Amino acid sequence: MYTLTNDELYNIHGGAISIGGGFLIGAGVVFLIGVIDGFIRPLRCN
């Protein structure tokens, strides 16, 4: 088994999404759900 040195450990970059990217993805999912719901269950405005 190969043990990483401290320099190698510091050079590892994870695949984390920034906070803004997370909100953008969440907003896109909510928007798509709203569009699909509008086509499936069209409701009249009051």
Secondary structure, 3 states (H helix, E strand, C coil): CCCCCHHHHHCCCCCCCCHHHHHHHHHHHHHHHHHHHHHHCCCCCC
